[in-house]
Amino acid sequence: MGTLEGRIAVVSGAGRGVGRGIARALAREGAAIAIAEIDPETGPDAAKELRALGARAMSFECDVRDRRQVEATVATVVAEWGALDILINNATGARKDDLYSAAVDQTDEQFDRLLDVDVKGSFFFMRACFPHLVESDCARVVNISSCDGSEFAPFMAAYTTAKEALRALSGSVAKEWGAYGITVNCVCPNAATEGVADYWKMYPDQYEAYLAKTPMGREGDPELDAGRAIAFLVGPDASYITGQTINVDGGYVSHA
Ligand SMILES: NC(=O)c1ccc[n+]([C@@H]2O[C@H](COP(=O)([O-])OP(=O)(O)OC[C@H]3O[C@@H](n4cnc5c(N)ncnc54)[C@H](O)[C@@H]3O)[C@@H](O)[C@H]2O)c1
């Protein structure tokens, strides 16, 4: 029996990339997965893949920036499956074409998009899930941040700002929700995804520098690295880990 047997999880942005890897890892441990995804094609495709693995899975076309869509998604999950134990806020407004530029060239639209998707979208889900997480005896929230934020990477002003705001939100809420037995953590992954591959093609020098700075000498895998670490973090053995940022990045960020 998997460590997440009978648990109900919501994963945002799980149509592709890291989110899809996380969904797969959680499903393999027995969790039922609700995908909240803006892309009308990748979300259902991911849910189909999870069902083929033997998991319960549903996909919701949901723009996390829209509070009503978020609340409707959570309400339907609870109506269908009767509970909600795990929330993974993974969706991002980052786009390869404007992620990397001088701070003064980053646009109002870009700041709004990143803050709305990565920060407010996560907050909307946390707020909507709270009444149900309180009822769970294994309540977990994981917010997906980035080492680009925690390392204050240059030429990524909007992205780093959003990802650090998400860490602040997570740390603050972790201190409140410990009283309810709900853990709240951040994970900063590095993983080979379609989006990242497109970005590396635009900036091959950055790819070489990233690999050189990564002690494990390779890119992470969305499921086997990020996903499995998160499966532990949302499982029964991690009830005393909260308010933390866990880097699942092959040692790219190291404080040892
Ligand atoms: N891949 C990496 O190496 C890496 C490194 C650091 C941090 N991260 C973080 O991991 C997460 C996933 O990264 P990725 O590389 O898989 O990104 P990605 O761009 O490949 O996937 C993001 C997913 O979010 C969905 N999405 C976008 N806007 C949405 C919205 N408004 N509502 C609902 N869904 C929406 C997209 O459709 C897509 O499926 C992000 O939070 C990212 O910041 C990734």
The ligand as an SDF file (V2000), in Angstrom:
LIG
                    3D

 44 48  0  0  0  0  0  0  0  0999 V2000
   11.6170   23.3880  -14.1070 N   0  0  0  0  0  0  0  0  0  0  0  0
   12.5060   23.8870  -13.2840 C   0  0  0  0  0  0  0  0  0  0  0  0
   13.7110   23.5760  -13.3460 O   0  0  0  0  0  0  0  0  0  0  0  0
   12.0850   24.8330  -12.2100 C   0  0  0  0  0  0  0  0  0  0  0  0
   13.0650   25.5220  -11.4880 C   0  0  0  0  0  0  0  0  0  0  0  0
   12.6620   26.3580  -10.4480 C   0  0  0  0  0  0  0  0  0  0  0  0
   11.3240   26.4890  -10.1440 C   0  0  0  0  0  0  0  0  0  0  0  0
   10.3920   25.8300  -10.9000 N   0  0  0  0  0  0  0  0  0  0  0  0
    8.9760   26.0170  -10.5540 C   0  0  0  0  0  0  0  0  0  0  0  0
    8.2930   24.7890  -10.7410 O   0  0  0  0  0  0  0  0  0  0  0  0
    6.9510   25.0320  -11.1920 C   0  0  0  0  0  0  0  0  0  0  0  0
    6.7010   24.3060  -12.4980 C   0  0  0  0  0  0  0  0  0  0  0  0
    7.7010   24.6610  -13.4490 O   0  0  0  0  0  0  0  0  0  0  0  0
    7.6990   24.0510  -14.9270 P   0  0  0  0  0  0  0  0  0  0  0  0
    9.0710   24.1550  -15.4320 O   0  0  0  0  0  0  0  0  0  0  0  0
    7.0180   22.7400  -14.9120 O   0  0  0  0  0  0  0  0  0  0  0  0
    6.7550   25.1470  -15.6630 O   0  0  0  0  0  0  0  0  0  0  0  0
    5.8390   24.9890  -16.9700 P   0  0  0  0  0  0  0  0  0  0  0  0
    5.7160   26.3620  -17.5370 O   0  0  0  0  0  0  0  0  0  0  0  0
    6.3670   23.9040  -17.8350 O   0  0  0  0  0  0  0  0  0  0  0  0
    4.4250   24.5020  -16.3980 O   0  0  0  0  0  0  0  0  0  0  0  0
    3.5920   25.4060  -15.7310 C   0  0  0  0  0  0  0  0  0  0  0  0
    2.1690   24.8840  -15.7890 C   0  0  0  0  0  0  0  0  0  0  0  0
    1.3230   25.8610  -15.1520 O   0  0  0  0  0  0  0  0  0  0  0  0
    0.1830   26.0690  -15.9810 C   0  0  0  0  0  0  0  0  0  0  0  0
   -0.3610   27.4140  -15.7400 N   0  0  0  0  0  0  0  0  0  0  0  0
    0.1680   28.6030  -16.1340 C   0  0  0  0  0  0  0  0  0  0  0  0
   -0.6240   29.6090  -15.7680 N   0  0  0  0  0  0  0  0  0  0  0  0
   -1.6830   29.0510  -15.1190 C   0  0  0  0  0  0  0  0  0  0  0  0
   -2.8590   29.5910  -14.5140 C   0  0  0  0  0  0  0  0  0  0  0  0
   -3.0960   30.9110  -14.5100 N   0  0  0  0  0  0  0  0  0  0  0  0
   -3.7350   28.7420  -13.9360 N   0  0  0  0  0  0  0  0  0  0  0  0
   -3.5100   27.3940  -13.9460 C   0  0  0  0  0  0  0  0  0  0  0  0
   -2.4280   26.8290  -14.5210 N   0  0  0  0  0  0  0  0  0  0  0  0
   -1.5220   27.6590  -15.1000 C   0  0  0  0  0  0  0  0  0  0  0  0
    0.7070   25.9040  -17.4050 C   0  0  0  0  0  0  0  0  0  0  0  0
   -0.3190   25.6760  -18.3400 O   0  0  0  0  0  0  0  0  0  0  0  0
    1.6500   24.7230  -17.2320 C   0  0  0  0  0  0  0  0  0  0  0  0
    0.9810   23.4860  -17.3520 O   0  0  0  0  0  0  0  0  0  0  0  0
    6.8240   26.5450  -11.3180 C   0  0  0  0  0  0  0  0  0  0  0  0
    6.2520   27.0770  -10.1470 O   0  0  0  0  0  0  0  0  0  0  0  0
    8.2650   27.0090  -11.4730 C   0  0  0  0  0  0  0  0  0  0  0  0
    8.4480   28.3450  -11.0540 O   0  0  0  0  0  0  0  0  0  0  0  0
   10.7430   25.0230  -11.9300 C   0  0  0  0  0  0  0  0  0  0  0  0
  1  2  1  0
  2  3  2  0
  2  4  1  0
  4  5  1  0
  4 44  2  0
  5  6  2  0
  6  7  1  0
  7  8  2  0
  8  9  1  0
  8 44  1  0
  9 10  1  0
  9 42  1  0
 10 11  1  0
 11 12  1  0
 11 40  1  0
 12 13  1  0
 13 14  1  0
 14 15  2  0
 14 16  1  0
 14 17  1  0
 17 18  1  0
 18 19  2  0
 18 20  1  0
 18 21  1  0
 21 22  1  0
 22 23  1  0
 23 24  1  0
 23 38  1  0
 24 25  1  0
 25 26  1  0
 25 36  1  0
 26 27  1  0
 26 35  1  0
 27 28  2  0
 28 29  1  0
 29 30  1  0
 29 35  2  0
 30 31  1  0
 30 32  2  0
 32 33  1  0
 33 34  2  0
 34 35  1  0
 36 37  1  0
 36 38  1  0
 38 39  1  0
 40 41  1  0
 40 42  1  0
 42 43  1  0
M  CHG  2   8   1  16  -1
M  END
$$$$
